Amino acid sequence: MKTDYSCFEQRERGFINPIKHVKRWGRNIKHSYQRIKYGYCDRDVWSIDWWFLNVVPNMLEDLKETTHGYPCMPNNFSQALVGTGAPEEVDEEGMERWKDILSEMIFLFREANEDTCTKKNPYEEEYDREFKEFTEKYGLFGDGLKTDEEKAEEERKGSYRMYMPSDVPEYKELSELYFAEERKIDEYRYECKDKGMDLFKEWFWNLWD
């Protein structure tokens, strides 16, 4: 399933300041022009990793659906197929294996993308509820937990102490479970990114039709 990745900034909900509205459209026109002239725009440059994980899998999916051939180079799978059957059988098997490689790249890059990764944190909904409850009880970043001494020290040093749910015993266990799962998912996504890049490097010169 393809992901949407537009150079257009989406309209904000509710009342929009007319000046901000005009500026947003000005940026959209600029970014569209840059895409047409250069193939990329400022929004892509601001987050190249995000651009790659949203755009490249879509391109690979189109290549997989429209390709008319498969790689035929020394040491690649197609050479090993020569002489193993009739030409049409060789072509069919070669195309199948090439599309499998493209599918693997697509899958790995989509798994590396936080928005399209299939692994989800089983504690996310519960953590969100407790975070909301924590904020209602103690304020944003737990201001209600601060002692007079801490407030005085902040005033003196110009610092700001932020409390999180994990700092409160009643929320500590869930917070630890939630962030442990987040670390596991991050590790999985990074592993998928590395594997995808390895395939991308291996077949880089063959990504054309």
C-alpha positions, -999 to 999 in steps of 0.1 A, spaced: 0 0 0 15 33 -11 20 61 13 11 98 6 40 122 6 31 157 -7 51 188 -9 19 207 0 14 218 36 -20 208 48 -46 234 59 -49 237 97 -83 231 113 -103 259 127 -98 296 121 -68 304 100 -51 338 100 -54 351 64 -18 361 64 -7 326 75 -30 312 48 -13 333 21 22 324 33 13 287 33 2 289 -3 33 308 -12 54 280 3 34 254 -15 39 272 -49 76 275 -42 79 238 -32 60 227 -63 83 248 -85 113 233 -68 100 197 -73 94 204 -110 128 221 -116 151 201 -94 131 169 -85 131 178 -48 121 208 -26 130 224 7 105 202 26 124 171 13 158 185 23 146 192 58 140 155 64 158 134 37 154 102 58 116 108 60 115 115 23 134 83 15 112 60 36 80 75 21 89 80 -15 114 52 -24 92 23 -14 65 37 -36 89 40 -65 101 4 -60 65 -8 -59 58 10 -93 90 -6 -107 79 -40 -95 45 -36 -112 58 -22 -145 92 -39 -150 97 -57 -183 129 -74 -174 152 -86 -147 190 -82 -140 214 -102 -161 249 -97 -148 278 -119 -138 273 -135 -104 236 -126 -103 208 -151 -102 198 -147 -138 231 -161 -151 226 -193 -130 193 -198 -148 208 -200 -182 203 -235 -197 181 -247 -169 150 -247 -191 132 -232 -221 137 -195 -226 102 -186 -215 107 -207 -183 140 -190 -176 123 -156 -181 94 -164 -159 116 -177 -130 140 -147 -134 111 -122 -132 96 -140 -102 129 -139 -83 135 -102 -93 101 -92 -81 107 -111 -48 138 -90 -42 119 -58 -50 91 -69 -26 117 -76 1 132 -41 -3 97 -25 -2 88 -45 29 120 -36 48 118 1 40 81 2 50 89 -16 83 117 10 89 91 38 86 75 46 120 41 53 104 40 21 83 58 -4 106 36 -33 114 49 -37 150 29 -16 174 34 -10 211 8 -30 230 9 -5 259 4 26 238 -33 32 245 -29 25 282 1 47 284 -17 76 266 -46 73 290 -22 74 320 -2 103 305 -34 123 301 -44 114 337 -9 124 349 -12 158 331 -46 165 346 -34 157 381 0 174 380 0 197 350 21 197 319 55 182 327 44 176 363 46 212 376 23 203 404 50 179 418 76 205 423 85 215 458 90 251 469 128 244 470 128 232 434 109 262 423 133 285 440 163 267 425 147 270 390 143 307 396 179 311 408 195 290 381 172 297 352 166 260 347 134 240 344 127 206 359 104 183 339 86 154 355 72 125 336 48 97 346 78 74 353 87 97 382 55 89 400 52 54 416 17 48 404 27 52 368 63 39 369 56 2 361 36 10 330 60 36 318 89 11 320 69 -15 301 60 11 274 95 24 269 110 -11 269 86 -19 240 95 13 222 132 4 223 124 -30 209 104 -15 180 132 10 173 158 -18 172 136 -37 148 131 -6 126 168 1 125 175 -35 116 150 -34 87 166 -1 75 200 -17 75 188 -49 57 169 -28 32 199 -6 25 221 -37 20 197 -49 -7 194 -14 -21 232 -12 -24 235 -47 -39 209 -40 -67 214 -3 -70 226 -4 -107 196 -26 -116 168 -3 -103 157 7 -138 134 -7 -165 
